[in-house]
Amino acid sequence: MTHEKDPPDNSRHAASEPGLPDTPRRRIELRTIIGAALPTRNALSYDHSPDQGLHHDIVLFEALQAEIEKEAFEGFLWLQTADQLARYGLGVIKAWVDSGSIYKKLTEIGRSVTPLLVPFTHEERDDLTKDVVIAGLKQFQKVVLIERAWDPSRGAGLATYFIRLCLGAFSNIYRSYDRKRRKRIGTEVLSGDLDAFLRTVPSAEHIGTARMALLEAIERVPPGADRAIIVLTAIGYSDSEIAELFGDIQLHMTKSGVRSKRLHARRRWFARIKREGEHDA
């Protein structure tokens, strides 16, 4: 009885020769290395084969190391690897942002952020995700390929490690987006442009009634600082943040001044609603 030998695994051999000419055949070999190690572009999760373990990840890592020694981060293998990681990262991070599960993921790694009271728009979520993935790729270059901190013995493949780097970058980018956005919304509210503010709230049909009720309630308060303070408080701004916003438009108001006006405005608002209710009765 004869036993057929398994076909040789040429991926390590191909990867160990970075000096080979950049031919169509060579590019096919390099794409094969990437395809064996990384998930497909549309995958939202990736599990390695129990039989292969992280073998293909190690082959890709060694091939990248050999390439960047000669071509820095300009070589074909890195550019193709970065493209596939980016597409994978965009799919995973965007899905987590859209579903809200990103908050749980961040808490699990000790980098929690406060969920937004006024959700990001679709365009803001797209921009946020792209910036996070770009930051993840920069960290991958630094941590994995320059510092060589990736350790396959810990069980995480290159794609999984990349997603962890994206999560690590997410918190600071998210907070930066939130600060800029809160300042923009605050300026819209202070300027009395309630339509502009309401456009920042998702306009799905199921919250249409809530938007109308909000606008109706706000319209009960005379225009000016009182209305702005009520709106900003309702969407989560602190007294300190409101005072800072007033300063941005050259209206000096301290934190305690904001608190005092907020309490007075609230009392006047509720008193007016009560009078209207008694009149209707």
N, C-alpha and C positions, 0 to 999 in steps of 0.2 A: 504494500500500500504506500503510495507516495503522498506527500504533504506539500501543498502549494505554499510558497512563501508569501507573506503579506507584501504588497507593493511598498517600496521604500518611501519614507516621508522626506520629500525633497525641500520642504519649506525652510528647514533650518539651514540647509546647504545654500539655498537661494538667498536667504537673508544674510548669510555670512560673507557675501561678496559684494559689498557696496560699490566697488570699483567697476563693476560690469557696465558695459555701454548702455546708455539710456535708449533702448530699442523698444518697439512695440511688445516684443516677447517679454522683455525684462519688466515692463510695466504691468503686463498680465500677471507675472509671477508675484509682483509686489501687491497688486490688488487681491490676489489669492491669500496672501499672508494677512492682509487687513480683514478680509471677509471671514477668515477662520477665527480671528480673535475678537472682532467687534460685532455688536448686534446690527441687524438690518436698520436702514434709515427710519423706517416707520414703527419699529418696535418700541413698546412702552416699558418693557422689562426684559431681562436677559439672564438666562441660567446656563452655565457651562455644562457640557456633557460630562457625566461622571467618569467616563472612560478617559477623556482627554485632560480633565482638570484644567489647569491654567497653562498647559503646554504651549498653545498657540499665542497666548498673551506674552509669554516669555520670549517666543520667537520674534514677535512684533517689537517688543521692547528692545531686544538686542539689535534688531535691524535698524530701529530708529537711532539707537546710540551710535551705531557705526556710521549712519548717514550724517547725523548732525556734527560729528567730528570733522567731516569733510565739507559739508554744505550748509552748516548752521541750520536754520529753520527755513531754508529755501528749496530743499530737495523734494522730489516727487512723492516719496513715501510719507513724509510729514504732512505735506499739503493734502494728500488724500486721506490720511488718518484724521487730520483736523476737521476736514469736511464731514467725514462720517461721524465723528464724535459730536460735532456741532448739530448735525441733523438729529441724532439720537437725543442729545441734551435738550434741544428745542421741544421735541415731542414730549419728553418726560416732564420737564419743568413746567411747560405750558399746561399740561393736563393737571398737574398738582395745583397750579395757581387757579385754574378755572374751577376746579372742584372744591377748593378751599382746604384740601388735605395738606397743602404746603405748610400750614401753621403747625400741624401735628409733626410733620417731618422735622421742622426746625426745632421744635421743643425737644424732640428725641435726641438731638445732637447738642442741646444746651445753647441754642442761638435763637430763642423764641422772639417773636415780634408781636405787637398788638394788632389784631385784625382791624380793618378799616370799618368805620361806621358808614361812610359813603364809598361804595366799592369802586375800584378802578374801572375805567371804560375798557372796551375791547382793545382799542388802540394802545392804551396805557399798559395793559397786560402784555401785549405783543412786544412793546418796546422794553418793558421791564425784563421779560424773558430773554430777549436778545442780548441785553447788556449783561445779564447773569451768565449766559453761556460764553460770551466773549471773555468775561473775567475768569470763568472756569478753564478756558483754553490757555490763558496766560499763566494760570496757576499750574496747569498740567505741564507746560513747558518748564516752568521753574522747579516745581516740587518733584515731578516724576523724571523728567529727562535731564535736568541739570543737577539737581541735588540727589537724584536717585533714591528718593524716600519711599517709593513704592516697593513693598515687600510681598511677593506672591505667596510666601509661606503663611501669611495671615488670612488667606482665602479670598480676598477681593480681587476680581479681575480689573483690567484697565478701564473698562466702561463703567463699572461700579465705582471705582476710585474717582473717576472723572465726575460722576454725578455728585459724589460727596464733596468734591472741590467746588462744584457749582452751589451746593447748599451752603457751604462755608462762606461763599461770597454773597449769598442772597441777602442776608440781614442788612448789611451796610448799604447795598444798592437800594433795597426796599425803603429804608429810612430816608435816604436821599430823595427818592421819588416822592415819598409821603410829605417831606418838608416842603418841597417845591410846590406840590399840589395843594397842600393846606394853605400856603401863602397865596396861591392864585385864587382859590375858592374864597378865602377870607377877604381878599381885595374886591372880588365880585360882590360879596355880601355887603361890605362897607360902602361900596359905591351905589348900592341900591339896585344892582342889576340882578334881580331874583331870577329872571329867565335864564341868564347865563349860568347861575348856580344850579338851577334845576336841570339844565342840560347835562350836568356832570353826573346826575343820578341816572342809572340805567332806565331806559324808557320802556321796558317790557310791559305788556298789557296788564299783567297781574299786579303791578304796583302803581298803575295809573291813578287809581282812587286815592292811594296814599299821597301821591304827589299833589293832587288837587286839594286834599284836606290840609296838607302842609301849607300850601299857598294861601288858602282861605284863612287859616289861623294866623299866618304871618301878616296878612293884610289888615288884621284887626289892630295891629300895633302901628302907631304913627311912624312915618319914615324918620330916619335919623339913627343916632347912636343906640337908643333902646332896642330898636328892631334888629340892628346888626348884632348886638350882644346876645339877644334871645336866639337868633338863628345860629350863630357861631357856637353858643353853648349847647344847643340841641344836637349839633353834628360833632360834638366831642372836643371842642377847643377849650383849653384851660384859661383861667383868668389872665395868667402871665402871657400866654400866646395872643390873646385878644388885645392886651395892652401893647404888645409889640407891634401888632398889625395897625393899631391906631397911630403909633409912632411913625410907621412907614408912610402914612398919608398926612403927616404933619399935624396930627391931633394928639396932644399930650394927654395921656391918661395912665395912672398907675394901676398896679394889680388890685390894690384895695379899692381904687375908684371904680374899676370895672365890676368888682364884686358888689359894691354898694348900688351901682346903677342896675345891675342884674336883678338884685333882690327887689328894688323899688319897681322896676319894670314888670317883674313877675306878679307882684302884688296888684299893680294897676291893671294888668292884663286879666287876671282872674276876677278882680272886682268888676271889670267891664263885662266879662262873660256872665257873671252872676246876675248883673242888672238886666242884661238882655234876656236871660232865662226867665227872670221874674216878670219882665214885661210881656214875654210871649205867653206866660201862664195866665 
